[in-house]
Amino acid sequence: MEKSSTQDALHGITLKIIVTRLVEKYGWEELGRRITIKCFTSDPSIASSLKFLRKTPWARQKVETLYLRNKWPE
């Protein structure tokens, strides 16, 4: 049930938008502290993060959860 509600809340929001907004809000260093994955802590970039997150469902879930905890302007 939670999976579908997460998907609904993120409807129309791409993974690229999610990662970009999180980086703009927190910066790579803080994002790497909040979600300890190598693509955020070792030579991070949007492209490398997207590649990893698209292949790694558990990591993507953590990123989506952090995104949903924030209030974003429409």
N, C-alpha and C positions, 0 to 999 in steps of 0.2 A: 504494500500500500504506500509506504513512504517513497519508494522509487518513482511511482507515477506522480505523486505530488511534487517531488523534486523536478521531474521532467516538465510538468505543467508550469511551475514557477519559472523555469528557464526557457519556456517556449519562445522561439524567435531570437534567443541570445546565443550567439556562437561561442565556442570555446575560446576563440581568439579575442573576442570582446571581454570575456570573463578574465582571462589572464592579463590582458592589457589594462583593464580597470584596476585589478588587484596590484599590479606593478606600479601604476600611477599613484595609488593610495598609499601603499606600504613601502615600495622600493624593493629591490631584489633581496637585500640583506634581511630586512624584517620579514618578508614573505618566506624566506628560507628558514627563519626561526619559527614561524608559525606553522609551516608545513615543511618538515625536514625531508626533502627529496633532492637528489643530486642536481636535477635540472634547474633548481632554484639557488643552489649554493655553490656550484662549480662552473664558472664561465657561463652564466645564464644568458639566455636570449629568448625572445618570444618564439622563434622558429623551433629551437631545440626543445623548449618546454611543450609546445603543441605536439611535436612528434612523439615525445615520451607519454604525455597524458592521453593521447588518442589510443595508445597501445596498452595502457595500464589503468584498468577500471578503478582499482582501489585508490590510486593517486588522484584520478579525475574526480572521484566522489569527494575526496577531502577538499579539493579546490572549489568544487561546486558548493559544498556546504559552507565554506568560508565566505564565498561570494554571497550566498543567500542570507548570511547573518548580517550583512551590511545593508544600509539603505542607499539606494542609488537613484539619482534624478532620472526621470523618464526621458 
